[in-house]
């Protein structure tokens, strides 16, 4: 592809700015972690009340328009509880929920695919670079995921998660996944590659909790996920670098995860 001289010269300052204005290290403060824990506790109470013990197990069923879109093949993602981010002291909480319908898929086939974490690196790329099950007992999984976040700048994260599945009946199940370790990787893929200290990094992802629901119905299986994550806030002067990866990637990641889940189950 040819690039004219004027266009090339216009790109030079922007490239130099990215090289010189890298985000600073951000510590996860105790009060920020506590605010996240309180938010999660309130959301889990709501999920238990509205989904697990309420009249509508699926978020999809709360709206006829949403149901139509999901059944029509869309990956529908919306913010919870109506705002894409919740500002807390020292950070931002991102809370998104999404749904997808997989025609012809049974609940058991869907669960077998989702629980095949060793293959997530093949099904969820390019965001998932590597994946493996580190331990598995019954409905409990401890997994490793190496994640790639790329938007203006590139971030690689080594993450570990504890996942538990809860069978409900022949047609329904749900699961909960909690990050147990998220370590940002410096100089990823280079001889000097190393992990930064936990909670003392650039703050692109400090916590990631996700809540999945599965229901076989209407000739297929509905898959829903609510993803709650914690990141740093937007630093003054570097918003143009940090904001896209912090504000945009949570929703884009959930959309891609649901779409790739449908593709993986459909191909299995």
C-alpha positions as CSV (number, residue, x, y, z in Angstrom):
1,X,0.0,0.0,0.0
2,X,1.4,3.4,-1.0
3,X,1.4,6.3,1.4
4,X,2.0,9.8,0.1
5,X,4.6,12.0,1.7
6,X,2.1,14.4,3.2
7,X,0.2,11.6,4.9
8,X,3.3,10.0,6.2
9,X,4.6,13.2,7.7
10,X,1.3,13.8,9.4
11,X,1.6,10.4,11.2
12,X,5.0,11.1,12.6
13,X,4.0,13.4,15.4
14,X,1.2,11.1,16.5
15,X,3.6,8.1,16.5
16,X,6.2,10.1,18.5
17,X,3.5,11.1,21.0
18,X,2.5,7.6,21.7
19,X,6.1,6.6,22.2
20,X,6.8,9.5,24.6
21,X,3.5,9.8,26.5
22,X,3.0,6.3,27.8
23,X,0.5,6.0,30.7
24,X,2.0,6.1,34.2
25,X,1.9,3.3,36.7
26,X,-1.4,3.3,38.7
27,X,-1.7,1.6,42.1
28,X,-5.0,-0.1,43.0
29,X,-5.9,1.7,46.3
30,X,-7.6,-0.3,49.1
31,X,-10.6,2.1,49.0
32,X,-11.0,1.4,45.2
33,X,-10.9,-2.3,45.7
34,X,-13.5,-2.0,48.6
35,X,-15.8,0.1,46.4
36,X,-15.6,-2.6,43.7
37,X,-16.4,-5.3,46.2
38,X,-19.5,-3.4,47.4
39,X,-20.7,-2.9,43.9
40,X,-20.3,-6.6,43.0
41,X,-22.1,-7.6,46.2
42,X,-25.0,-5.4,45.3
43,X,-25.1,-6.7,41.7
44,X,-24.9,-10.4,42.8
45,X,-27.8,-9.8,45.1
46,X,-29.8,-8.3,42.2
47,X,-28.8,-11.2,39.9
48,X,-29.9,-13.7,42.5
49,X,-33.2,-11.9,43.0
50,X,-34.0,-11.1,39.4
51,X,-32.5,-14.0,37.5
52,X,-32.1,-17.1,39.7
53,X,-35.2,-16.6,41.9
54,X,-37.3,-14.2,39.7
55,X,-39.8,-14.8,37.0
56,X,-37.4,-14.2,34.2
57,X,-34.2,-16.3,34.2
58,X,-33.0,-14.6,31.0
59,X,-32.2,-10.9,30.6
60,X,-33.3,-11.4,27.0
61,X,-36.9,-12.0,28.1
62,X,-37.3,-8.7,29.8
63,X,-37.9,-7.0,26.4
64,X,-39.9,-8.2,23.4
65,X,-37.7,-6.0,21.2
66,X,-34.5,-7.5,22.7
67,X,-35.9,-11.0,22.4
68,X,-36.6,-10.4,18.7
69,X,-33.1,-9.1,18.1
70,X,-31.4,-12.0,19.9
71,X,-33.6,-14.6,18.1
72,X,-32.8,-12.7,14.8
73,X,-29.1,-13.4,15.2
74,X,-27.8,-10.3,16.7
75,X,-25.2,-10.1,19.5
76,X,-27.0,-7.7,21.8
77,X,-25.0,-5.9,24.5
78,X,-26.1,-3.1,26.8
79,X,-24.8,-1.4,29.9
80,X,-25.9,-2.1,33.4
81,X,-27.6,-0.4,35.2
82,X,-27.9,2.0,32.3
83,X,-24.5,3.6,32.3
84,X,-21.4,2.2,30.7
85,X,-19.1,3.1,33.6
86,X,-19.4,3.9,37.3
87,X,-16.9,6.3,38.6
88,X,-15.4,5.4,42.0
89,X,-12.5,6.9,43.8
90,X,-9.3,5.7,42.1
91,X,-11.0,3.8,39.3
92,X,-13.9,2.9,37.0
93,X,-16.3,0.0,37.2
94,X,-17.6,-1.3,33.8
95,X,-20.8,-3.3,33.8
96,X,-22.1,-4.8,30.6
97,X,-24.6,-7.6,29.9
98,X,-25.1,-9.3,26.5
99,X,-26.9,-12.2,24.9
100,X,-26.7,-14.5,21.9
101,X,-28.9,-17.3,20.5
102,X,-27.3,-20.5,19.1
103,X,-29.8,-22.2,16.8
104,X,-29.7,-26.0,17.0
105,X,-27.4,-26.1,20.0
106,X,-28.3,-28.1,23.1
107,X,-27.4,-27.0,26.6
108,X,-25.0,-29.9,27.1
109,X,-23.2,-29.1,23.8
110,X,-22.9,-25.5,24.7
111,X,-21.5,-26.2,28.2
112,X,-19.0,-28.8,26.9
113,X,-17.7,-26.1,24.5
114,X,-17.5,-23.3,27.0
115,X,-15.8,-25.5,29.5
116,X,-13.2,-26.6,27.0
117,X,-10.8,-23.9,28.2
118,X,-7.8,-25.5,26.7
119,X,-9.2,-24.6,23.3
120,X,-10.2,-21.0,24.1
121,X,-7.0,-19.8,22.6
122,X,-8.2,-21.2,19.2
123,X,-11.8,-20.0,19.5
124,X,-11.5,-16.6,21.1
125,X,-8.4,-15.2,19.3
126,X,-7.0,-12.7,18.8
127,X,-8.0,-11.5,22.3
128,X,-7.1,-14.8,23.9
129,X,-3.4,-15.7,23.1
130,X,-3.1,-18.7,25.3
131,X,-5.4,-20.7,27.6
132,X,-5.4,-23.8,29.7
133,X,-7.2,-25.6,32.6
134,X,-4.9,-25.6,35.6
135,X,-7.2,-27.7,37.7
136,X,-10.7,-29.1,37.5
137,X,-12.9,-30.9,40.0
138,X,-16.6,-31.5,39.2
139,X,-18.1,-28.1,38.3
140,X,-15.1,-26.1,39.5
141,X,-12.4,-24.9,37.1
142,X,-9.2,-22.9,37.7
143,X,-8.1,-21.6,34.4
144,X,-5.3,-19.5,32.9
145,X,-5.9,-17.0,30.0
146,X,-3.3,-14.8,28.4
147,X,-5.1,-11.8,27.0
148,X,-4.3,-9.3,24.3
149,X,-5.8,-5.8,24.5
150,X,-5.0,-3.7,21.5
151,X,-6.4,-0.2,20.9
152,X,-4.0,2.7,20.3
153,X,-1.5,0.8,22.5
154,X,-1.1,-2.9,23.0
155,X,-1.5,-4.6,26.5
156,X,-0.8,-8.2,27.3
157,X,-2.2,-9.7,30.6
158,X,-1.6,-13.0,32.3
159,X,-4.9,-13.8,34.1
160,X,-6.2,-16.6,36.3
161,X,-9.9,-17.2,37.1
162,X,-11.9,-19.5,39.4
163,X,-15.1,-20.6,37.6
164,X,-18.0,-22.6,39.1
165,X,-21.0,-24.0,37.2
166,X,-24.4,-24.4,38.7
167,X,-26.7,-26.9,36.9
168,X,-30.4,-25.9,37.6
169,X,-32.5,-28.4,35.5
170,X,-32.4,-30.1,32.2
171,X,-32.7,-26.8,30.3
172,X,-30.9,-24.3,32.4
173,X,-27.5,-23.7,34.0
174,X,-25.5,-20.7,35.2
175,X,-21.9,-20.0,36.1
176,X,-19.7,-17.4,37.9
177,X,-16.1,-16.6,37.1
178,X,-13.9,-14.5,39.4
179,X,-10.4,-13.3,38.4
180,X,-7.9,-14.5,41.0
181,X,-4.8,-12.9,39.5
182,X,-4.3,-10.3,36.7
183,X,-0.7,-9.5,35.9
184,X,0.3,-7.0,33.2
185,X,3.1,-8.3,31.0
186,X,5.9,-5.9,30.1
187,X,7.9,-6.4,26.9
188,X,5.6,-9.3,25.9
189,X,7.2,-11.7,23.4
190,X,10.7,-10.2,23.9
191,X,13.7,-11.7,25.8
192,X,13.1,-9.3,28.7
193,X,9.4,-10.2,29.1
194,X,8.3,-10.0,32.7
195,X,5.1,-9.5,34.8
196,X,4.5,-6.3,36.7
197,X,3.5,-6.4,40.3
198,X,-0.1,-7.2,41.0
199,X,-2.3,-4.1,41.3
200,X,0.7,-1.9,40.5
201,X,0.6,-1.6,36.8
202,X,-1.0,0.7,34.2
203,X,-4.5,-0.2,35.5
204,X,-6.0,-1.4,32.2
205,X,-7.7,-4.3,34.0
206,X,-7.5,-4.9,37.7
207,X,-10.6,-7.2,38.2
208,X,-12.9,-9.2,35.9
209,X,-16.0,-11.0,37.2
210,X,-18.5,-12.6,34.9
211,X,-21.9,-14.2,35.3
212,X,-23.2,-16.5,32.6
213,X,-26.6,-18.0,32.0
214,X,-27.5,-20.8,29.6
215,X,-31.0,-21.9,28.6
216,X,-32.0,-24.5,26.0
217,X,-35.3,-23.3,24.4
218,X,-36.9,-22.4,21.1
219,X,-34.8,-24.9,19.1
220,X,-31.4,-23.7,20.4
221,X,-29.6,-22.3,23.4
222,X,-29.5,-18.8,24.7
223,X,-26.2,-17.7,26.2
224,X,-26.0,-14.5,28.3
225,X,-23.1,-13.0,30.1
226,X,-22.8,-10.0,32.5
227,X,-19.1,-8.8,32.8
228,X,-18.1,-6.5,35.6
229,X,-14.6,-5.1,35.4
230,X,-12.4,-2.7,37.3
231,X,-9.9,-0.4,35.7
232,X,-8.0,2.8,36.5
233,X,-9.6,6.2,35.9
234,X,-8.7,8.4,32.9
235,X,-5.5,10.3,33.7
236,X,-5.4,14.0,32.9
237,X,-3.6,14.7,29.6
238,X,-3.5,11.1,28.5
239,X,-7.1,10.4,27.9
240,X,-6.6,10.1,24.2
241,X,-4.3,7.1,24.8
242,X,-6.0,5.5,27.8
243,X,-9.7,6.2,27.2
244,X,-10.2,4.0,24.2
245,X,-8.7,0.9,25.8
246,X,-10.5,1.5,29.2
247,X,-13.9,2.7,28.0
248,X,-14.3,0.9,24.7
249,X,-12.7,-2.5,25.2
250,X,-15.1,-3.9,27.9
251,X,-18.1,-3.8,25.6
252,X,-16.2,-4.8,22.5
253,X,-14.6,-7.7,24.4
254,X,-18.0,-8.9,25.6
255,X,-19.5,-8.6,22.0
256,X,-16.6,-10.6,20.6
257,X,-16.8,-13.3,23.4
258,X,-20.4,-13.9,22.8
259,X,-20.0,-14.0,19.0
260,X,-17.1,-16.4,19.2
261,X,-19.0,-18.6,21.7
262,X,-21.8,-19.0,19.1
263,X,-19.3,-19.7,16.4
264,X,-17.4,-22.3,18.5
265,X,-20.6,-24.1,19.6
266,X,-22.0,-24.1,16.1
267,X,-18.8,-25.5,14.7
268,X,-18.5,-28.3,17.3
